[in-house]
Amino acid sequence: MTTDTLHPLASEYLERLRRAGRRLPPARLRELVTEIEGHLSEAIDPNASDAQALTVLDKLGEPEAIIAAETPDPDELPARRGTKEWVAIILVLGGGFLIGIGWFVGLVLLWNSRAWSTREKWIGTLVVPGGLATGVLIGRVLLSSPTKHFCYGIVGGAQRCTSSLGPRIASPALAVAVLVVLVLASIATSIYLARRAA
Amino acid sequence: MAAAIRETAISQLRRGVLEFCVLALLRDGERYSYELVRALGDAEGLVTTEGTLYPLLGRLRREGVVDTTWRESPSGPPRRYYRLTPDGRAAIGGFVTEWTRFRDSVDALLGNGVLG
């Protein structure tokens, strides 16, 4: 390790650089550290005085400034989770209850955000379209009253009523199961979106 | 306030021209990183912190305007030598033309006191 032949202040500087660069991609940090190490070993004699070493380090600048220069512009990075992303997640989950259009507003926000990839946006859209409201609606339909009454009268005759089977197509247990699955899938999708945008 | 605006403008200008200064230094042949950084650091008013030039060199490598080779140095760790690629040579050629025009226009305006 060439660090042994560096001036102690230069070694300390490199250590600060490594610490400051923890969030860089490892290959980028390694390259940067190698270059700066070369600079330090050429510019500072291992036996130089501290004052000479500090003069070189001053010209080099703060390690944090070098790391900042190496860090890509925010524009190049995918956006992180902000207020808009939270609103999108909440509306995609529960917006269906807001006069029906809340979910669509959520979708617009979801698709306009740069925090998610296209694949993640499709997952947010298609896993449970409508979100929680869909689960609740389907659950209610499945559990709804089994009968409906149709009455019609014949002029001058007795009124007749028929009772037809309503849309009760499932046992309560199945209805509850469908409800639970849809609600859980909606919540899981929201958690997935929140984590992917983090 | 005026000083802050001037500082911002100057640092943006520096950022804009620095990479072409690196390319210009390589026109006559290859140089290794430390040589490049010292040459730029010694130029009056061009570089405030030499360390931030290393990320710039990395960007030039990724853009494909320079190529690099590592070679042993007579003393200390190996050195990374930079040279222009054909793309880099074209880039600096084009910039020299543009810069001359830009500089002449700005000089003329500043000289006439148009901008104060």
Boltz contact constraints between the chains, C-beta under 6 A:
constraints:
  - contact:
      token1: [A, 2]
      token2: [B, 77]
      max_distance: 6.0
  - contact:
      token1: [A, 32]
      token2: [B, 54]
      max_distance: 6.0
  - contact:
      token1: [A, 35]
      token2: [B, 33]
      max_distance: 6.0
  - contact:
      token1: [A, 35]
      token2: [B, 54]
      max_distance: 6.0
  - contact:
      token1: [A, 38]
      token2: [B, 77]
      max_distance: 6.0
  - contact:
      token1: [A, 39]
      token2: [B, 34]
      max_distance: 6.0
  - contact:
      token1: [A, 41]
      token2: [B, 76]
      max_distance: 6.0
  - contact:
      token1: [A, 41]
      token2: [B, 77]
      max_distance: 6.0
  - contact:
      token1: [A, 42]
      token2: [B, 34]
      max_distance: 6.0
  - contact:
      token1: [A, 59]
      token2: [B, 50]
      max_distance: 6.0
  - contact:
      token1: [A, 60]
      token2: [B, 50]
      max_distance: 6.0
  - contact:
      token1: [A, 60]
      token2: [B, 51]
      max_distance: 6.0
  - contact:
      token1: [A, 61]
      token2: [B, 49]
      max_distance: 6.0
  - contact:
      token1: [A, 61]
      token2: [B, 51]
      max_distance: 6.0
  - contact:
      token1: [A, 65]
      token2: [B, 49]
      max_distance: 6.0
  - contact:
      token1: [A, 66]
      token2: [B, 51]
      max_distance: 6.0
  - contact:
      token1: [A, 66]
      token2: [B, 52]
      max_distance: 6.0
  - contact:
      token1: [A, 69]
      token2: [B, 52]
      max_distance: 6.0
  - contact:
      token1: [A, 69]
      token2: [B, 55]
      max_distance: 6.0
  - contact:
      token1: [A, 70]
      token2: [B, 55]
      max_distance: 6.0
